[in-house]
């Protein structure tokens, strides 16, 4: 039969372990300025839109992933932005366990060199504030 003191120690150890697991991603983000969210955290694209390039950039505030998205046939860059990010930008937590906030926004809307369709450059980065 387990003693009360042993049960209390096991419960406390379990709580500490859960706390460490929940605190690790945000704490690691504070230490690792080069951390960038995966491309899979980018919002869903409308039918016909496609990612043409994925790059990474870094600055004094950390690093981010840049995605150039070609608008669907017949759509403009502004329409693509409205479909992907109606508010122009968004910051959401990755999951219930990983509480790091992933922010997505627009860098620029421009004509591409290869086609007359509009393309939009988006960014995806962790919120460090």
C-alpha positions as CSV (number, residue, x, y, z in Angstrom):
1,X,0.0,0.0,0.0
2,X,1.3,3.4,-1.0
3,X,1.9,5.9,1.8
4,X,0.3,9.3,1.6
5,X,3.6,11.0,1.5
6,X,4.7,8.9,-1.6
7,X,1.4,9.7,-3.4
8,X,1.9,13.5,-2.7
9,X,5.4,13.3,-4.1
10,X,4.3,11.5,-7.2
11,X,1.5,14.0,-7.8
12,X,3.8,16.9,-7.3
13,X,6.4,15.4,-9.6
14,X,3.7,14.9,-12.3
15,X,2.5,18.5,-12.0
16,X,6.1,19.7,-12.3
17,X,6.6,17.6,-15.4
18,X,3.4,18.9,-17.0
19,X,4.5,22.5,-16.2
20,X,7.8,21.9,-17.8
21,X,6.2,20.4,-21.0
22,X,3.8,23.4,-21.3
23,X,6.5,26.0,-20.5
24,X,9.2,24.7,-22.8
25,X,8.1,26.0,-26.2
26,X,7.6,29.6,-25.2
27,X,10.8,29.6,-23.1
28,X,12.8,28.1,-26.0
29,X,11.3,30.7,-28.3
30,X,12.7,33.5,-26.0
31,X,16.2,31.9,-26.3
32,X,16.2,30.9,-30.0
33,X,15.7,34.1,-32.1
34,X,16.1,32.1,-35.3
35,X,13.0,30.0,-34.6
36,X,10.4,30.2,-37.4
37,X,7.1,28.5,-37.6
38,X,6.7,25.8,-40.3
39,X,4.9,26.7,-43.6
40,X,2.0,24.5,-42.5
41,X,1.0,27.1,-40.0
42,X,0.0,29.4,-42.9
43,X,-3.7,29.9,-43.3
44,X,-5.5,27.8,-46.0
45,X,-5.3,29.2,-49.5
46,X,-8.3,29.6,-51.8
47,X,-8.7,27.1,-54.7
48,X,-6.4,28.0,-57.5
49,X,-3.9,29.9,-55.4
50,X,-0.4,28.4,-55.2
51,X,2.8,29.1,-53.3
52,X,5.5,29.9,-55.7
53,X,8.4,30.6,-53.4
54,X,9.3,30.1,-49.7
55,X,12.1,32.1,-48.2
56,X,13.4,33.0,-44.8
57,X,14.4,36.4,-43.5
58,X,15.9,37.6,-40.3
59,X,16.2,41.0,-38.6
60,X,16.6,42.5,-35.2
61,X,13.3,41.1,-34.0
62,X,13.9,37.5,-35.0
63,X,13.3,35.5,-38.1
64,X,10.3,34.9,-40.3
65,X,9.2,32.8,-43.3
66,X,8.1,34.6,-46.5
67,X,5.7,32.9,-48.8
68,X,5.0,34.3,-52.3
69,X,1.5,33.2,-53.3
70,X,0.2,33.4,-56.9
71,X,-3.5,34.6,-57.0
72,X,-6.0,32.3,-58.7
73,X,-6.8,33.0,-62.3
74,X,-8.9,36.1,-62.6
75,X,-8.3,37.2,-59.0
76,X,-6.2,40.2,-57.9
77,X,-3.7,40.3,-55.1
78,X,-6.1,42.4,-53.0
79,X,-8.8,39.7,-53.4
80,X,-6.2,37.0,-52.4
81,X,-5.3,39.0,-49.3
82,X,-9.0,39.4,-48.4
83,X,-9.6,35.6,-48.8
84,X,-6.6,34.6,-46.8
85,X,-6.4,37.3,-44.1
86,X,-9.6,39.3,-44.0
87,X,-8.2,41.5,-41.2
88,X,-4.9,42.0,-42.9
89,X,-3.0,40.1,-40.2
90,X,-3.6,37.6,-37.5
91,X,-1.9,36.0,-34.5
92,X,-3.1,32.7,-33.1
93,X,-1.7,30.1,-30.7
94,X,-0.4,27.0,-32.4
95,X,-2.3,24.5,-30.2
96,X,-3.6,23.9,-26.7
97,X,-0.2,22.6,-25.7
98,X,2.1,24.8,-27.7
99,X,1.0,28.3,-26.7
100,X,3.5,30.2,-29.0
101,X,1.5,32.7,-31.1
102,X,2.1,32.5,-34.8
103,X,1.5,35.8,-36.6
104,X,0.7,36.0,-40.3
105,X,0.6,39.2,-42.4
106,X,1.2,40.8,-45.8
107,X,4.6,42.1,-46.9
108,X,3.5,43.4,-50.3
109,X,1.2,42.8,-53.3
110,X,2.9,43.1,-56.7
111,X,2.7,42.0,-60.3
112,X,5.0,39.0,-61.0
113,X,7.6,39.2,-63.7
114,X,6.3,36.0,-65.4
115,X,2.6,36.6,-65.5
116,X,0.0,39.3,-65.5
117,X,-1.6,37.9,-62.4
118,X,-1.0,39.4,-59.0
119,X,1.2,37.7,-56.4
120,X,1.2,38.4,-52.7
121,X,4.2,38.0,-50.3
122,X,3.1,37.0,-46.9
123,X,5.1,36.5,-43.7
124,X,4.7,33.9,-40.9
125,X,6.6,34.4,-37.6
126,X,6.4,33.8,-33.9
127,X,5.1,36.7,-31.8
128,X,7.9,37.6,-29.5
129,X,6.1,40.3,-27.5
